[in-house]
Amino acid sequence: MQTDIRAVICDMDGLLLDSEILFKKTWQEASRSIGYDITDELFLQLVGRSAVDSRKTLSDHFKCEFPYDQFKEAASIIAVRVLNSGPIPLKPGVIELLDWCKAQKLPLAVATSTAGEEAHRRLKEAGLLPYFDAVISGDMVAYGKPGPEIYVRAAGALVVSPFYCLALEDSHAGVQAAHAADMMTYMIPDLMPVTPEMEELADGIFPSLHEVLASLKE
């Protein structure tokens, strides 16, 4: 296992921000408002995926040209209502981990399927944006997770070989992407269960970022 870690690259939703459960409720309400039903099982197929992949997955599932733009507009309106009480809560251990990385002078990047403007907004509102040297978003790559491009670009932005980067992910698509990029990969599950494939691909599986930090300190 790679132990010479020279940079850390984090997913955002479900890893830094406790947002996946909020988006599940938002997406399900939005889908029902336009006559569709995104079930829990279907939502899990969308976690960590780009807008392009999500559009295709929904169209394939419903066997029609899913009205993705109308759906996203409805979801945005609902999200404003859901999130008007303040920034999205942080996942446990986020600040401690990021502070430690900074103290160790480890460059930090975000690799998220979320579009750039929205990703920057969420990170800024949560007070996390100053920690990161680069934010690579889903609209900056041709092929999103589970393809490796987003992680390769994040490593390039930090000027560190992917082999020396640690990727932190909560989703199956994210773990697949980071592994394909030849990075040391830790999974910190959120809504998605740990499967035999994840056990094979991930270099470590941890219940929270507290345990990730403890492992890094060893």
BAFI-3210 file (N, C-alpha, C; in Angstrom, 3 decimals, decimal comma, padded with zeros to 6 digits):
// residues 218
n [1|2|3|4|5|6|7|8|9|10|11|12|13|14|15|16|17|18|19|20|21|22|23|24|25|26|27|28|29|30|31|32|33|34|35|36|37|38|39|40|41|42|43|44|45|46|47|48|49|50|51|52|53|54|55|56|57|58|59|60|61|62|63|64|65|66|67|68|69|70|71|72|73|74|75|76|77|78|79|80|81|82|83|84|85|86|87|88|89|90|91|92|93|94|95|96|97|98|99|100|101|102|103|104|105|106|107|108|109|110|111|112|113|114|115|116|117|118|119|120|121|122|123|124|125|126|127|128|129|130|131|132|133|134|135|136|137|138|139|140|141|142|143|144|145|146|147|148|149|150|151|152|153|154|155|156|157|158|159|160|161|162|163|164|165|166|167|168|169|170|171|172|173|174|175|176|177|178|179|180|181|182|183|184|185|186|187|188|189|190|191|192|193|194|195|196|197|198|199|200|201|202|203|204|205|206|207|208|209|210|211|212|213|214|215|216|217|218]
n.u [000,837|000,464|002,265|003,528|002,243|001,492|-000,365|-003,841|-007,010|-010,352|-013,715|-016,855|-019,846|-021,464|-019,066|-017,355|-019,439|-022,556|-024,674|-025,983|-028,310|-030,051|-030,215|-031,328|-033,967|-034,765|-034,490|-036,285|-038,745|-038,836|-038,911|-041,385|-043,017|-043,070|-044,183|-042,806|-041,042|-038,421|-036,984|-035,531|-033,632|-033,101|-032,078|-029,622|-028,185|-027,509|-025,823|-022,835|-022,467|-022,075|-023,918|-024,520|-024,335|-026,304|-028,607|-028,786|-029,050|-031,533|-033,223|-032,895|-033,905|-036,619|-037,395|-037,760|-037,332|-036,084|-037,225|-034,879|-033,865|-036,135|-036,684|-034,346|-034,641|-036,957|-035,920|-033,971|-035,494|-036,818|-034,600|-033,647|-035,570|-035,205|-032,588|-032,487|-032,045|-029,406|-025,849|-024,900|-024,589|-021,451|-019,659|-018,777|-015,593|-014,375|-013,137|-011,027|-009,489|-008,795|-007,399|-005,218|-004,020|-003,230|-001,404|000,532|001,431|000,302|-000,897|-004,257|-007,208|-010,454|-012,527|-015,250|-018,456|-020,347|-021,356|-019,123|-019,647|-021,692|-020,421|-018,293|-019,831|-021,155|-018,950|-017,806|-019,881|-019,896|-017,549|-015,236|-013,801|-011,303|-009,429|-008,657|-006,522|-007,250|-010,220|-011,846|-014,371|-017,463|-018,201|-015,842|-014,633|-014,536|-015,528|-017,202|-017,043|-017,595|-015,159|-011,611|-010,775|-011,387|-010,017|-007,397|-007,031|-007,290|-005,040|-003,109|-003,571|-002,586|000,010|001,115|001,953|-000,587|-000,169|000,901|-001,135|-003,802|-007,078|-010,295|-013,422|-017,016|-018,809|-019,662|-019,065|-017,158|-015,065|-014,361|-013,461|-011,231|-009,581|-009,120|-007,586|-005,200|-004,720|-004,151|-006,887|-009,468|-012,513|-015,296|-018,151|-021,408|-024,485|-024,390|-023,937|-021,229|-019,762|-018,677|-017,088|-016,244|-014,746|-012,663|-011,551|-011,001|-008,433|-008,727|-011,431|-013,488|-015,412|-015,806|-014,399|-012,864|-011,646|-010,132|-008,261|-006,975|-005,740|-003,967|-002,249|-000,810]
n.v [-001,203|002,236|004,599|006,997|009,816|012,732|014,604|015,418|014,583|015,416|014,279|016,063|016,342|014,441|013,632|015,793|017,567|017,183|016,387|014,624|013,295|015,443|016,190|013,904|013,946|016,354|015,836|013,738|014,934|016,873|015,287|014,018|016,206|016,682|014,483|012,031|009,356|009,216|006,719|005,471|003,554|004,178|006,766|006,236|005,279|007,580|008,989|010,720|010,951|012,612|015,380|014,742|011,924|011,371|012,317|010,489|008,069|008,430|008,737|006,241|004,624|005,419|004,968|006,898|010,222|011,784|014,671|016,435|019,050|020,497|019,098|019,656|022,394|022,484|021,128|022,932|025,087|023,896|023,218|025,702|026,364|024,262|024,666|027,175|027,763|027,952|027,181|024,009|021,289|020,141|017,064|014,766|015,368|016,809|019,428|018,973|017,115|018,607|020,753|019,378|018,384|020,797|021,640|019,750|020,550|019,486|019,584|020,376|019,357|019,561|017,206|017,073|016,021|017,931|020,997|023,754|026,507|026,118|024,311|025,871|027,780|026,267|025,294|027,699|028,813|026,947|027,474|026,245|026,671|028,211|026,310|024,805|024,189|023,797|023,351|020,997|020,495|018,909|019,993|020,578|018,495|016,011|013,455|012,191|010,900|007,387|007,546|008,279|010,903|013,316|013,071|012,789|015,315|016,871|016,104|017,016|019,779|020,234|019,690|017,172|013,777|011,395|008,932|009,555|010,687|010,840|009,844|010,698|009,375|008,881|007,574|004,885|005,341|007,339|006,056|004,154|005,891|007,212|005,034|004,120|006,205|005,638|006,228|006,160|005,124|005,923|004,907|006,426|005,637|006,961|007,332|005,143|001,617|-000,517|-002,596|-005,836|-005,161|-002,556|-003,109|-004,419|-002,489|-000,174|001,187|001,496|001,449|003,482|004,514|007,239|010,560|011,072|008,650|008,300|010,368|009,531|007,232|008,348|009,664|007,671]
n.w [000,000|-000,772|001,062|001,101|001,174|-000,532|-001,123|-000,640|-001,812|-001,944|-002,166|-002,288|-001,640|000,774|001,763|002,649|003,146|004,763|002,926|001,202|002,136|002,295|-000,391|-001,438|-000,425|-001,596|-004,379|-004,664|-004,002|-006,005|-008,318|-008,050|-008,303|-010,992|-012,040|-011,827|-010,111|-008,107|-006,594|-003,483|-004,181|-006,871|-006,547|-005,320|-007,462|-008,709|-007,108|-006,772|-009,483|-012,679|-014,196|-016,846|-016,858|-014,952|-016,202|-018,345|-016,932|-015,657|-017,871|-019,073|-017,037|-016,787|-019,314|-021,316|-022,701|-020,232|-018,508|-017,731|-017,352|-016,558|-014,255|-012,694|-012,366|-010,782|-008,578|-007,732|-006,815|-004,666|-003,126|-002,280|-000,391|001,428|002,277|003,382|005,987|006,586|006,043|004,547|006,783|008,163|007,658|010,273|011,738|009,703|009,878|011,673|010,219|007,889|009,028|010,103|007,758|006,599|008,535|008,133|005,752|003,438|000,211|-000,802|-002,497|-004,049|-005,607|-007,320|-008,544|-008,792|-010,367|-011,111|-010,178|-008,300|-006,569|-005,533|-004,198|-002,194|-000,721|000,127|001,707|003,723|004,935|004,092|001,757|001,810|002,603|000,430|-002,340|-004,923|-006,849|-008,545|-010,736|-011,876|-014,352|-015,551|-016,764|-019,374|-019,059|-016,346|-012,925|-012,825|-014,197|-014,398|-014,909|-013,492|-011,098|-011,962|-013,085|-010,794|-009,325|-011,094|-010,896|-008,394|-008,795|-008,280|-008,565|-009,375|-008,104|-005,650|-004,258|-001,881|-002,037|-000,885|-000,482|-000,663|-002,283|-004,579|-007,308|-007,028|-005,607|-007,517|-009,522|-008,338|-007,764|-010,366|-011,231|-010,134|-007,470|-003,925|-002,081|000,084|001,483|002,905|003,939|003,178|002,316|000,656|000,580|001,747|-000,531|-001,851|-004,086|-003,414|-001,149|-002,327|-004,061|-002,527|-000,458|002,176|004,507|006,345|009,215|009,709|009,165|011,351|012,047|009,752|010,024|012,384|011,406|009,545|011,220|012,390]
ca.u [000,000|001,199|002,288|004,137|001,142|001,983|-001,520|-005,123|-008,082|-011,614|-015,044|-017,533|-021,139|-021,432|-017,729|-017,109|-020,734|-023,599|-025,671|-026,654|-029,667|-030,850|-030,463|-032,251|-035,319|-035,032|-034,669|-037,507|-039,873|-038,831|-039,348|-042,833|-043,716|-043,194|-044,831|-041,922|-040,740|-037,051|-036,973|-034,247|-032,699|-032,697|-031,236|-028,269|-027,503|-027,138|-024,858|-021,466|-022,435|-022,189|-025,241|-024,689|-024,614|-027,591|-029,650|-028,895|-029,558|-032,965|-033,906|-032,895|-034,779|-038,026|-037,643|-038,224|-036,408|-036,422|-037,129|-033,876|-033,760|-037,308|-036,467|-033,319|-035,221|-037,820|-035,066|-033,301|-036,479|-037,027|-033,361|-033,598|-036,408|-034,615|-031,293|-032,529|-031,711|-027,971|-025,007|-025,030|-023,736|-020,233|-019,546|-017,912|-014,158|-013,860|-012,211|-009,828|-008,683|-008,244|-006,394|-004,026|-003,374|-002,562|-000,243|001,545|001,747|-000,195|-001,848|-005,620|-008,092|-011,776|-012,905|-016,685|-019,288|-021,164|-020,854|-018,154|-020,208|-022,413|-019,439|-017,626|-020,791|-021,357|-017,725|-017,650|-020,877|-019,527|-016,282|-014,177|-013,092|-009,908|-008,534|-008,340|-005,670|-007,906|-011,544|-012,113|-015,810|-017,943|-018,276|-014,486|-014,104|-015,372|-016,161|-017,218|-016,897|-016,431|-013,928|-010,554|-010,301|-011,517|-008,948|-006,129|-006,950|-007,057|-003,616|-002,350|-003,706|-001,723|001,356|001,517|001,570|-001,717|000,313|001,223|-002,319|-004,830|-008,434|-011,301|-014,686|-018,113|-019,666|-019,057|-018,485|-015,964|-014,010|-013,934|-012,712|-009,932|-008,782|-008,706|-006,555|-003,993|-004,539|-004,565|-008,289|-010,206|-013,959|-015,994|-019,522|-022,487|-025,730|-024,156|-023,364|-019,955|-019,978|-017,427|-016,259|-015,622|-013,721|-011,526|-010,936|-010,555|-007,285|-009,202|-012,828|-013,556|-016,753|-015,867|-013,101|-012,070|-010,824|-009,144|-007,195|-006,214|-004,907|-002,893|-001,311|-000,061]
ca.v [000,000|003,497|005,302|008,311|010,676|014,087|015,477|014,793|015,049|015,070|014,494|017,116|015,963|013,153|013,416|017,009|018,150|016,190|016,909|013,629|013,040|016,610|016,141|012,800|014,453|017,392|015,219|012,940|015,858|017,499|014,312|013,816|017,416|016,667|013,246|010,865|008,941|008,761|005,903|005,435|002,731|004,941|007,876|005,748|005,147|008,921|009,581|010,833|010,982|013,913|015,695|013,988|010,535|011,323|012,480|009,218|007,049|008,670|008,444|004,785|004,025|005,708|004,570|008,071|011,350|012,377|016,146|016,708|020,488|020,854|018,476|020,396|023,685|022,218|020,769|024,151|025,860|023,185|023,284|027,017|026,268|023,307|025,131|028,588|027,923|028,143|026,318|022,561|020,840|019,397|015,704|014,709|015,246|017,544|020,514|018,381|016,525|019,647|021,479|018,522|018,391|022,084|021,650|018,882|021,154|018,635|020,285|019,853|019,680|018,953|016,629|016,882|015,964|019,145|022,059|024,601|027,644|025,607|023,729|026,974|028,400|025,396|025,277|029,019|028,958|026,053|027,932|025,301|027,032|028,623|025,174|024,045|024,798|023,627|022,720|020,459|020,226|018,028|020,656|020,822|017,276|015,437|012,243|012,257|009,654|006,671|007,731|008,855|012,214|014,385|012,904|013,090|016,773|017,425|015,879|017,947|021,131|020,307|019,353|015,956|012,577|010,692|007,830|010,067|011,350|010,092|010,272|010,389|009,256|008,179|006,893|003,832|005,943|008,064|005,079|003,615|006,930|007,433|003,827|004,113|007,243|005,104|006,890|005,515|005,503|005,577|005,094|006,775|005,493|007,834|006,625|003,937|000,534|-001,103|-003,827|-006,554|-004,400|-001,455|-003,694|-004,766|-001,308|000,818|000,822|001,536|001,839|004,069|004,991|008,698|011,200|010,969|007,451|008,557|011,180|008,682|006,362|009,144|010,042|006,505]
ca.w [000,000|-000,826|002,355|000,896|000,731|-000,744|-001,337|-000,307|-002,691|-001,294|-002,722|-001,520|-001,071|001,447|002,321|003,426|003,509|005,061|001,990|000,369|002,625|001,914|-001,819|-001,705|-000,182|-002,596|-005,694|-004,669|-004,056|-007,326|-009,322|-007,900|-008,749|-012,456|-012,449|-011,786|-008,737|-007,880|-005,387|-002,780|-004,956|-008,047|-006,114|-005,064|-008,748|-009,157|-006,170|-007,272|-010,937|-013,329|-014,730|-018,085|-016,496|-014,254|-017,226|-019,067|-016,020|-015,458|-019,138|-019,237|-016,033|-017,071|-020,708|-022,066|-022,587|-018,935|-018,566|-016,705|-017,090|-015,764|-012,942|-011,951|-012,001|-009,634|-007,449|-007,257|-006,043|-003,402|-002,355|-001,627|000,793|002,367|002,769|003,769|007,410|006,752|005,215|004,726|007,888|007,835|008,147|011,455|011,570|008,543|010,236|012,268|009,148|007,028|009,812|010,192|006,439|006,446|009,436|007,522|004,453|002,366|-000,666|-000,750|-003,616|-004,105|-006,896|-007,138|-009,749|-008,802|-011,244|-010,435|-009,452|-007,136|-005,654|-004,837|-003,287|-001,026|000,075|000,750|002,766|004,816|005,494|003,727|000,528|001,995|002,838|-000,778|-003,350|-006,221|-006,881|-009,876|-010,727|-012,924|-015,648|-016,038|-017,365|-020,432|-018,536|-014,892|-012,173|-012,296|-014,954|-013,559|-015,378|-012,502|-010,115|-012,647|-013,198|-009,458|-009,017|-011,930|-010,348|-007,205|-009,273|-007,567|-009,291|-008,755|-007,272|-004,315|-003,715|-001,167|-002,373|000,126|-001,209|-000,006|-003,255|-005,391|-008,505|-006,622|-005,313|-008,808|-010,232|-007,696|-007,976|-011,770|-011,372|-009,485|-006,179|-002,687|-001,976|001,295|001,416|004,136|003,413|003,631|002,034|-000,128|001,392|001,350|-001,290|-002,086|-005,013|-002,683|-000,283|-003,175|-004,676|-001,541|000,371|003,552|004,687|007,679|009,546|009,650|008,934|012,592|011,939|008,692|010,623|013,300|010,592|008,957|012,274|012,863]
c.u [000,869|001,112|002,903|003,079|001,639|000,869|-002,781|-006,201|-009,409|-012,792|-015,714|-018,813|-021,082|-020,094|-017,321|-018,415|-021,769|-024,833|-026,478|-028,087|-030,591|-031,198|-031,383|-033,688|-035,712|-035,339|-035,954|-038,745|-039,979|-039,335|-040,853|-043,614|-043,880|-043,673|-043,967|-041,653|-039,320|-037,035|-035,608|-033,209|-032,199|-031,786|-029,800|-027,484|-026,992|-026,055|-023,460|-021,346|-022,562|-023,613|-025,517|-025,064|-025,974|-028,753|-029,880|-029,492|-031,061|-033,757|-033,987|-033,879|-036,253|-038,412|-038,298|-037,139|-036,771|-036,237|-036,168|-033,794|-034,940|-037,178|-035,463|-033,818|-036,128|-036,991|-034,376|-034,239|-036,701|-035,784|-033,218|-034,405|-035,765|-033,376|-031,309|-032,197|-030,219|-027,176|-025,264|-024,108|-022,508|-020,341|-018,590|-016,436|-013,553|-012,805|-010,916|-008,912|-008,025|-007,183|-005,099|-003,277|-002,616|-001,302|000,901|002,002|001,392|-001,154|-003,205|-006,399|-009,440|-011,988|-014,376|-017,425|-020,184|-020,528|-020,062|-018,735|-020,922|-021,455|-018,728|-018,571|-020,971|-020,128|-017,511|-018,611|-020,542|-018,212|-015,096|-013,313|-011,640|-008,935|-007,961|-007,541|-006,283|-009,272|-011,791|-013,554|-016,227|-018,010|-016,903|-013,899|-015,074|-016,149|-016,048|-016,931|-017,944|-015,166|-012,889|-010,204|-010,334|-010,420|-007,577|-005,950|-006,690|-005,592|-002,752|-002,408|-002,832|-000,258|001,930|001,083|000,384|-001,280|000,586|000,054|-003,203|-006,179|-009,398|-012,669|-015,744|-018,917|-018,904|-018,379|-017,191|-014,799|-013,473|-013,075|-011,316|-009,017|-008,260|-007,629|-005,241|-003,671|-004,820|-005,965|-008,904|-011,691|-014,496|-017,478|-020,491|-023,803|-025,497|-023,477|-021,987|-020,246|-018,650|-016,503|-015,536|-014,517|-012,468|-010,801|-010,338|-009,368|-007,626|-010,654|-013,002|-014,963|-016,892|-014,469|-012,254|-011,124|-009,786|-007,965|-006,340|-005,276|-003,727|-001,834|-000,438|001,346]
c.v [001,249|004,204|006,693|009,248|012,115|015,089|014,687|015,431|014,511|015,216|015,570|016,609|014,551|012,830|014,589|017,573|017,052|016,529|015,847|013,362|014,204|016,563|014,990|013,262|015,479|016,780|014,407|013,837|016,502|016,534|014,085|015,018|017,463|015,303|012,009|010,517|008,407|008,031|005,980|004,671|003,477|006,097|007,414|005,543|006,493|009,553|009,561|010,955|012,405|014,130|014,902|012,542|010,407|011,430|011,146|008,130|007,193|008,366|006,935|004,132|004,201|005,409|005,695|009,130|012,099|013,888|016,677|018,185|020,975|020,312|019,264|021,770|023,531|021,904|021,997|024,992|025,224|023,301|024,627|026,985|025,384|023,892|026,565|028,826|028,102|027,192|024,843|022,125|020,079|017,963|015,694|014,560|016,064|018,566|019,961|017,805|017,602|020,467|020,677|018,507|019,690|022,158|020,799|019,404|020,217|019,449|019,584|020,287|019,011|018,416|016,235|016,856|017,192|020,205|023,090|025,725|027,194|025,012|024,817|027,628|027,570|025,390|026,597|029,185|028,090|026,459|027,063|025,756|027,446|027,465|024,615|024,856|024,697|022,977|022,298|019,946|019,404|018,663|021,014|019,605|016,753|014,234|012,247|010,922|008,659|006,739|008,472|010,309|013,273|014,298|013,174|014,604|017,419|017,262|016,838|019,367|021,323|020,042|018,198|014,770|011,904|009,585|008,282|010,826|010,369|010,682|009,802|010,459|008,549|007,326|005,822|004,417|006,679|007,142|004,485|004,617|007,107|006,229|003,771|005,154|006,845|005,833|005,930|006,027|004,999|005,839|005,379|006,764|006,493|007,095|005,279|002,861|000,123|-002,444|-004,572|-005,826|-003,269|-001,970|-004,049|-003,530|-000,345|000,290|000,860|001,972|002,264|004,594|006,510|009,248|011,234|009,776|007,571|009,333|010,349|007,764|007,115|009,532|008,892|006,452]
c.w [000,000|000,529|002,236|000,305|000,651|-001,022|-000,990|-001,184|-002,164|-002,240|-001,866|-000,853|-000,492|002,071|003,200|003,981|003,717|004,236|001,269|000,822|002,276|000,430|-002,195|-001,530|-001,244|-003,955|-005,753|-004,739|-005,437|-008,397|-009,248|-008,423|-010,259|-012,960|-012,496|-010,320|-008,666|-006,540|-004,704|-003,597|-006,194|-007,661|-005,897|-006,355|-009,259|-008,291|-006,766|-008,768|-011,467|-013,813|-016,004|-017,788|-015,810|-015,237|-017,960|-018,183|-015,827|-016,724|-019,363|-018,271|-016,387|-018,524|-021,519|-021,972|-021,311|-018,996|-017,503|-016,358|-016,244|-014,338|-012,101|-011,530|-010,777|-008,395|-006,872|-006,397|-004,676|-002,516|-001,637|-000,334|001,856|003,039|003,289|005,231|007,634|005,892|005,496|005,861|007,385|008,337|009,352|011,091|010,442|008,937|010,818|011,191|008,291|007,756|009,895|008,865|006,204|007,314|008,867|006,159|003,283|001,495|-000,655|-001,987|-003,397|-005,512|-006,786|-008,468|-009,879|-009,720|-010,443|-009,605|-008,183|-006,113|-004,855|-003,828|-002,026|-000,121|000,802|001,908|003,974|005,475|005,130|002,558|000,765|002,218|001,541|-001,791|-004,741|-006,011|-008,323|-009,868|-011,941|-014,293|-016,215|-016,750|-018,421|-019,929|-017,017|-014,231|-012,671|-013,147|-014,120|-013,844|-014,291|-011,447|-010,729|-012,767|-011,844|-009,052|-009,831|-011,407|-009,125|-007,546|-008,453|-008,411|-008,609|-007,803|-005,836|-003,676|-002,962|-001,531|-001,292|-000,533|-000,370|-000,972|-004,014|-006,620|-008,176|-006,318|-006,608|-009,565|-009,652|-007,887|-009,407|-012,047|-010,708|-008,189|-005,031|-002,369|-000,677|001,052|002,807|003,787|004,021|003,419|001,359|000,705|000,880|000,675|-001,428|-003,063|-004,306|-001,761|-001,067|-003,687|-003,657|-000,743|001,849|003,568|006,137|007,960|009,503|009,385|010,196|012,506|010,821|009,267|011,567|012,532|009,999|009,979|012,740|012,256]
res [m|q|t|d|i|r|a|v|i|c|d|m|d|g|l|l|l|d|s|e|i|l|f|k|k|t|w|q|e|a|s|r|s|i|g|y|d|i|t|d|e|l|f|l|q|l|v|g|r|s|a|v|d|s|r|k|t|l|s|d|h|f|k|c|e|f|p|y|d|q|f|k|e|a|a|s|i|i|a|v|r|v|l|n|s|g|p|i|p|l|k|p|g|v|i|e|l|l|d|w|c|k|a|q|k|l|p|l|a|v|a|t|s|t|a|g|e|e|a|h|r|r|l|k|e|a|g|l|l|p|y|f|d|a|v|i|s|g|d|m|v|a|y|g|k|p|g|p|e|i|y|v|r|a|a|g|a|l|v|v|s|p|f|y|c|l|a|l|e|d|s|h|a|g|v|q|a|a|h|a|a|d|m|m|t|y|m|i|p|d|l|m|p|v|t|p|e|m|e|e|l|a|d|g|i|f|p|s|l|h|e|v|l|a|s|l|k|e]
***
